[in-house]
């Protein structure tokens, strides 16, 4: 009985190692392609090892992969790009960058950008959405919250809602235990 358990355990470990290896290969291919495709826009990847460490495969459906490419990382958040990585039936790889929508309150319009500053809060596979937070400071008590619909047809993160909380919303009596969560901050834009 103990031997069967050890065999099953070693099989599970080897399967997870293969998946981990595949993710590393995919991330390396995306980082290499960034040099010619300019996924990071005006940002250059300063530290390749840090980029490899912080980049991740967010979704791995059958033939579709979404890679979150860490272009640069600062004190508590990074500049991120989202890349659709596809393998066709002949084994050829293609990569397409997702456009990222943001609402610009100054002009009252949606803009499309190549990258976003912040961290991913949640990837929801049921409704195919990503929640994202751009922190204005390390406490994460103020900033910009985005919720996106992943649009595979148009290679776009379509903005569903955008919320913002700045220092003017903080009352002196509020402690970190009673601060509202980012998805409860004042609404800036909703589709």
Phi and psi in degrees as a GROMACS rama.xvg file:
@    title "Ramachandran Plot"
@    xaxis  label "Phi"
@    yaxis  label "Psi"
@TYPE xy
-64.9024  -37.7214  UNK-2
-66.468  -42.241  UNK-3
-61.0336  -43.4005  UNK-4
-60.2448  -43.3148  UNK-5
-66.0693  -36.9461  UNK-6
-65.2133  -45.922  UNK-7
-62.4159  -43.4044  UNK-8
-61.4786  -42.9146  UNK-9
-68.4677  -35.1169  UNK-10
-64.8127  -44.6071  UNK-11
-62.0483  -41.522  UNK-12
-63.9906  -42.1524  UNK-13
-68.6953  -34.4429  UNK-14
-65.8506  -42.0697  UNK-15
-68.3528  -31.3069  UNK-16
-67.5976  -37.8581  UNK-17
-64.0296  -46.2901  UNK-18
-61.7784  -40.7809  UNK-19
-64.3672  -40.7346  UNK-20
-63.5294  -44.4882  UNK-21
-58.7628  -43.241  UNK-22
-61.2305  -42.0926  UNK-23
-63.573  -41.4243  UNK-24
-63.519  -44.9198  UNK-25
-61.0991  -47.8314  UNK-26
-61.6172  -41.954  UNK-27
-61.5366  -40.5644  UNK-28
-65.0992  -39.7268  UNK-29
-66.9157  -43.0604  UNK-30
-62.6226  -40.6577  UNK-31
-65.24  -41.4007  UNK-32
-68.1108  -26.2047  UNK-33
-58.0571  -31.5994  UNK-34
-60.564  -35.1672  UNK-35
-102.033  -29.3992  UNK-36
-88.5074  -16.4757  UNK-37
58.4181  45.4763  UNK-38
-58.5169  -32.2368  UNK-39
-87.8642  4.85056  UNK-40
62.0669  -128.532  UNK-41
-72.7802  -14.91  UNK-42
-84.9171  132.534  UNK-43
-100.103  145.582  UNK-44
-71.979  110.454  UNK-45
-77.0517  -38.8366  UNK-46
-127.027  99.5843  UNK-47
-60.0547  -41.2134  UNK-48
-64.0409  -41.8837  UNK-49
-65.6479  -39.6477  UNK-50
-63.1443  -43.6615  UNK-51
-61.0114  -41.9235  UNK-52
-67.6482  -38.7245  UNK-53
-92.7848  -19.4957  UNK-54
-72.1727  151.625  UNK-55
-150.457  156.713  UNK-56
-90.5536  114.795  UNK-57
-83.7872  -36.7094  UNK-58
-142.064  140.04  UNK-59
-133.813  61.2367  UNK-60
-65.0436  175.817  UNK-61
-41.0317  -61.1576  UNK-62
-120.764  12.6737  UNK-63
-123.144  136.49  UNK-64
-135.473  134.962  UNK-65
-111.838  123.963  UNK-66
-108.792  129.671  UNK-67
-93.4069  108.51  UNK-68
-91.9811  121.437  UNK-69
-86.4771  105.18  UNK-70
-75.406  -46.0457  UNK-71
-151.89  155.574  UNK-72
-132.651  133.563  UNK-73
-109.868  -157.143  UNK-74
-53.3299  -47.1005  UNK-75
-141.562  10.8797  UNK-76
-162.145  165.869  UNK-77
-128.292  172.324  UNK-78
-97.0635  120.872  UNK-79
-119.122  146.279  UNK-80
-126.884  148.954  UNK-81
-114.865  126.515  UNK-82
-121.69  130.513  UNK-83
-88.4172  121.94  UNK-84
-113.497  119.127  UNK-85
-125.271  144.919  UNK-86
-120.967  120.955  UNK-87
-82.7955  -179.38  UNK-88
-66.6969  -21.2071  UNK-89
-87.1902  -3.54861  UNK-90
90.3089  7.09489  UNK-91
-78.0888  140.418  UNK-92
-100.928  137.027  UNK-93
-130.419  147.754  UNK-94
-130.552  132.761  UNK-95
-131.621  132.305  UNK-96
-82.5438  137.924  UNK-97
-75.9676  137.28  UNK-98
-81.3672  144.347  UNK-99
-118.506  119.393  UNK-100
-84.2966  141.594  UNK-101
-140.352  144.281  UNK-102
-91.2627  126.383  UNK-103
-100.694  104.662  UNK-104
-64.6155  -27.9065  UNK-105
-63.8875  -37.5291  UNK-106
-107.14  -7.02571  UNK-107
69.6787  29.9054  UNK-108
-137.489  160.78  UNK-109
-82.3439  134.835  UNK-110
-116.193  152.59  UNK-111
-108.651  134.573  UNK-112
-131.217  166.913  UNK-113
-88.7465  -29.0065  UNK-114
-133.608  166.868  UNK-115
-139.649  143.406  UNK-116
-93.5315  130.925  UNK-117
142.515  -153.253  UNK-118
-137.302  150.742  UNK-119
-80.7776  129.526  UNK-120
-91.9284  -37.5212  UNK-121
-158.86  139.408  UNK-122
-118.974  115.117  UNK-123
-105.336  110.301  UNK-124
-74.7321  -24.287  UNK-125
-66.0144  -46.9047  UNK-126
-108.35  9.76032  UNK-127
57.6267  48.0153  UNK-128
-124.2  157.944  UNK-129
-126.697  131.965  UNK-130
-104.565  139.113  UNK-131
-138.419  144.368  UNK-132
-128.484  125.479  UNK-133
-100.141  115.462  UNK-134
-85.8054  138.267  UNK-135
-89.3022  -17.5975  UNK-136
-157.923  164.949  UNK-137
-60.8872  -23.7463  UNK-138
-68.0509  -17.561  UNK-139
65.8916  20.6767  UNK-140
-90.9956  -14.2947  UNK-141
-136.428  151.281  UNK-142
155.794  -159.873  UNK-143
-122.062  128.123  UNK-144
-108.243  132.432  UNK-145
-124.415  141.381  UNK-146
-125.047  126.318  UNK-147
-117.865  148.592  UNK-148
-96.0055  128.694  UNK-149
-80.0816  113.268  UNK-150
-103.436  95.0338  UNK-151
-70.9484  -28.753  UNK-152
-65.9912  -38.9198  UNK-153
-108.554  8.3171  UNK-154
49.4888  57.4773  UNK-155
-144.16  145.565  UNK-156
-95.3161  102.747  UNK-157
-84.1117  124.568  UNK-158
-68.5201  123.56  UNK-159
-96.4473  -46.2721  UNK-160
-151.688  152.288  UNK-161
-136.109  130.293  UNK-162
-128.436  149.212  UNK-163
-138.055  142.515  UNK-164
-135.949  121.287  UNK-165
-116.414  -175.191  UNK-166
-61.8001  -24.4813  UNK-167
-67.1621  -18.1362  UNK-168
-89.6198  -4.10836  UNK-169
-93.2052  126.532  UNK-170
-95.1587  142.964  UNK-171
-57.678  -22.5776  UNK-172
-86.1255  -9.70699  UNK-173
-75.3014  134.621  UNK-174
-111.543  162.569  UNK-175
-55.97  -25.7317  UNK-176
-71.5712  -23.6179  UNK-177
-113.022  9.57763  UNK-178
-70.9907  142.773  UNK-179
-68.9677  150.226  UNK-180
-71.7283  155.961  UNK-181
-54.22  -34.147  UNK-182
-76.0166  3.5695  UNK-183
-114.871  4.17675  UNK-184
-69.445  166.536  UNK-185
-57.8879  135.109  UNK-186
-75.2412  131.69  UNK-187
-102.878  -40.1911  UNK-188
-152.771  141.937  UNK-189
-144.249  140.922  UNK-190
